[in-house]
Amino acid sequence: MVSHLRSEFDGASASTPFVNGGLLPYWVHRVASSRAKGVTSAIEALNTSRAYTGTAETAGFSESVPGTDTPNGDLVHCSGTDHSVIHFTAT
């Protein structure tokens, strides 16, 4: 995937930085642990399997919008399987 994405951008090379993002803690803490661990492990493995890659860690972000029970994430683009909030919003 990283090689493919790098090949799609003019001027990119094997040393073009690639940053992926961790998952919303709200989702990671609420799904079956094996499912969350598998996805999280794949995200973390990228850092040691490919050069010039890194992960924007999300563990320090709050699970809910401050003062509410609303997940701190994108409420529109949810999981395709169970419609859980998985991704952060752009803000």
N, C-alpha and C positions, 0 to 999 in steps of 0.2 A: 504494500500500500504506500509506504513512504517513497519508494523508488518511483512508483507510478505518479504520485502527486508531484514529486520533484521534476519528473520529465514533462509534465503538462505546463510548466511555467517557463516562459522565455527567460534565458539568463540564469536559471537555477542550475545547480550542480550537486554532486554528491555531498558537498559540504554546506549546502543551504540549510540553515536551521529548521528543524521541524519540532513544533511544540504541540503536545496533545494535552488534554485536560482530564483531571480526575472527575469522578462522578459526584453528583449531589449527595452529601451525607444523609439527607432525608431518605433517599432511596436505598442507599447501601445498608443502612441500619434497619430497614423494614422488609427487605426481601429475604428469601431463603439464603442462608450464609454461603452455600456452595455456589449459587448463581452470582452473587455479588463478588465473592472471592475470585472466581474465574475471570470476570471482567476486569476487576482491579489488578489481578496478577498480570493480565495481558497488557494493560496500560503501563504498569511499572516495568515489565520486561523490555519494553521498547527502549528504555534508557540504557540498558546494557547490551542490547542486541544490535543497535544501529548507531553509527557515529553521528554526532551533531544533532542529537535529539534530547528532549527534556519533557518533563511533565509539570504542568501548573497544578500543584497540589491543592486540594480543596478541603482537607480535613479541618482547617481552622475557621471555615465559614459557618455561620449559623444555619441550623436546619430549617428554621421558620423565619418569615418576615418579622422583624422585631415587633413585639407587642401583639402578635397574632398566632393562630395555629396554621396559617397558610404556608405551604412549602415555599422555601426560598429558591424558587426555580421557575422555569418556563411552563406555564399551565396550559399552553396550547400544543406544543410539540412533546408529547408524552411517549412512554414505552408503547411499542406496537403490540405487545402481548397482553399486558395487564393495565395499560393506561396510567401507570405510575408516573409521577414527576421525577425525571431523571436528570435533566440538563439545567444548567444555570441560565438565567435570562442574560441578554446582552449587557444589561446595566450591571 
